[in-house]
């Protein structure tokens, strides 16, 4: 199995473990560290990343020429949209819906998806292209898994902070590609000079800089 698939599965296993932490269930109905998200909704959003992977693994015959990761994020309306934009409202509604049956059911479903994907990803060809029905375009499977890796790492930190537990420790094989992609996206959005100054020259760094 390729490194990107192994990295995704490591992050997914870590996320399921975090969802199972009693602190998550204990804070279920409380606000999360993310504006507009409850802990339940944020937990649902974390678990929904595994659902997304399961969705694209089902062959549907629609996969066409894949776009690049930079183009994928450039096309996605949520990247620079406000909290009240329909794309972000849809994300929050999706998280709440995924969590509606409660923490135990959410964990059970996420664990089942993880186990299924552990076997399924090993059998997928290296050049597999998947269609994203919610987006309307295709990505290489390994590129899509990298987008889910980012979501799992970033939102696992959000969830841990929300419920007062330590952010999961993840190996370099998980963290390094996330940092690399976020840096590439930040350069695409703000330009190389702004990113270099942010990392090396605090006195000349922009007031804010982000990948999204």
C-alpha positions in Angstrom: 0.0 0.0 0.0 1.3 3.5 -0.9 2.5 5.9 1.7 -0.3 8.3 1.3 -2.9 5.6 2.0 -1.0 4.4 5.0 -0.8 7.9 6.3 -4.5 8.4 5.9 -5.3 5.2 7.7 -3.0 6.2 10.6 -4.8 9.5 10.9 -8.2 7.8 10.6 -7.4 5.3 13.3 -6.2 8.2 15.6 -9.4 10.1 14.9 -11.6 7.1 15.8 -9.7 6.7 19.0 -10.2 10.4 19.8 -13.9 10.1 19.1 -14.1 7.2 21.5 -12.5 9.3 24.3 -15.1 9.7 27.2 -14.3 13.4 27.2 -16.0 13.7 23.8 -19.3 12.2 25.0 -19.1 14.2 28.2 -19.0 17.5 26.3 -21.3 16.4 23.5 -23.8 19.2 23.8 -21.3 22.0 24.6 -19.8 24.6 22.2 -16.6 23.5 20.5 -13.4 25.5 20.0 -14.7 26.3 16.5 -17.2 29.1 16.1 -20.7 27.9 15.2 -19.8 24.2 15.9 -21.0 22.2 18.9 -18.7 19.4 20.1 -21.3 16.9 18.6 -21.2 18.7 15.2 -17.4 18.9 15.2 -17.1 15.2 16.1 -19.6 14.4 13.3 -17.5 16.4 10.9 -14.3 14.5 11.9 -16.1 11.2 11.4 -17.6 12.3 8.2 -14.1 12.4 6.6 -14.2 8.6 6.6 -17.7 8.7 5.1 -16.3 10.8 2.2 -13.6 8.3 1.5 -16.1 5.5 1.5 -18.3 7.4 -0.9 -15.6 7.9 -3.5 -14.4 4.3 -3.4 -17.7 3.2 -4.9 -17.2 2.9 -8.7 -19.6 5.1 -10.6 -18.0 5.5 -14.0 -18.0 9.3 -13.8 -14.3 9.8 -13.0 -12.7 12.1 -15.7 -9.4 13.8 -16.0 -8.3 14.7 -12.4 -7.6 18.3 -11.4 -4.6 19.2 -9.3 -4.8 19.7 -5.5 -4.2 23.5 -5.9 -7.1 23.7 -8.5 -9.3 21.6 -6.2 -8.9 24.1 -3.4 -9.2 27.0 -5.7 -12.5 25.8 -7.1 -13.9 24.9 -3.6 -16.2 27.7 -2.5 -15.8 27.1 1.3 -12.1 27.9 1.2 -12.5 31.7 1.3 -16.2 31.9 2.1 -17.6 33.4 5.3 -19.2 31.4 8.1 -22.6 32.1 6.8 -21.9 31.0 3.2 -24.1 28.1 2.1 -21.0 25.9 1.6 -20.0 26.3 5.3 -23.5 26.1 6.5 -23.7 22.8 4.7 -20.6 21.6 6.4 -22.0 22.4 9.8 -25.4 20.8 9.0 -23.5 17.7 7.8 -21.6 17.4 11.0 -24.7 17.7 13.2 -26.5 15.2 11.0 -23.7 12.7 11.3 -23.7 13.0 15.1 -27.5 12.9 15.5 -27.6 9.3 16.8 -25.1 10.1 19.6 -21.5 9.5 20.3 -21.6 5.7 20.7 -23.2 5.2 17.3 -20.9 7.7 15.7 -17.8 5.8 16.9 -19.3 2.5 15.8 -19.9 3.7 12.3 -16.5 5.3 12.1 -14.8 2.2 13.3 -16.6 0.1 10.7 -15.6 2.4 7.9 -12.0 2.4 9.1 -11.9 -1.4 9.0 -13.5 -1.5 5.6 -11.1 1.0 4.2 -8.0 -0.7 5.6 -8.7 -3.6 3.3 -10.2 -1.6 0.4 -7.4 0.9 -0.1 -4.8 -1.8 -0.3 -6.6 -3.2 -3.3 -7.0 0.1 -5.2 -4.7 0.6 -8.2 -2.0 3.2 -7.8 -3.4 5.4 -10.6 -7.0 5.3 -9.3 -9.0 8.5 -10.1 -12.2 9.2 -8.1 -15.1 11.5 -8.8 -16.3 13.8 -6.1 -20.0 14.1 -6.6 -20.4 17.0 -4.1 -17.8 19.0 -6.0 -18.4 18.0 -9.6 -14.8 17.1 -10.5 -12.2 14.3 -10.1 -9.0 13.8 -8.2 -6.4 11.2 -8.0 -7.3 8.9 -5.1 -4.1 9.6 -3.3 -4.6 13.4 -3.7 -8.1 13.0 -2.3 -6.8 11.1 0.7 -4.3 13.9 1.3 -7.3 16.3 1.5 -8.9 14.0 4.1 -5.6 13.8 6.0 -5.6 17.5 6.4 -9.1 17.5 7.6 -8.5 14.7 10.1 -5.3 16.3 11.5 -6.7 19.9 11.8 -10.1 18.9 13.2 -8.7 16.3 15.6 -6.7 19.2 17.1 -9.9 21.3 17.2 -11.8 18.5 18.9 -9.1 17.7 21.4 -8.9 21.4 22.4 -12.7 21.5 22.6 -13.0 18.7 25.2 -9.8 19.4 27.1 -7.6 16.4 26.1 -4.2 16.3 24.5 -4.0 16.6 20.8 -3.2 13.2 19.3 0.5 12.5 18.7 0.9 11.6 15.0 4.1 10.4 13.2 6.0 12.4 10.6 4.5 10.3 7.8 1.1 11.9 8.8 2.2 15.4 9.8 4.8 16.1 7.1 2.4 15.9 4.1 -0.2 18.0 5.9 2.4 20.8 6.6 3.7 20.6 3.1 0.2 20.9 1.5 -0.8 23.8 3.9 2.4 25.6 3.0 1.8 25.1 -0.7 -1.7 26.5 -0.3 -0.5 29.4 1.7 2.0 30.3 -1.0 -0.7 30.0 -3.7 -3.0 32.3 -1.7 -0.5 34.9 -0.3 2.6 34.5 -2.4 6.1 33.2 -1.5 7.4 36.4 0.1 4.6 36.6 2.6 5.0 33.0 3.7 8.8 33.2 4.0 8.5 36.3 6.1 5.9 34.6 8.3 8.2 31.7 8.9 11.5 33.7 9.3 10.9 37.4 9.8 8.2 38.2 12.4 9.0 42.0 12.2 8.0 42.0 8.5 5.4 39.2 8.5 1.8 39.9 7.4 -0.7 40.4 10.3 -2.5 37.2 9.2 -1.7 34.4 6.8 -3.4 31.1 6.3 -3.8 28.3 3.8 -7.5 28.7 3.6 
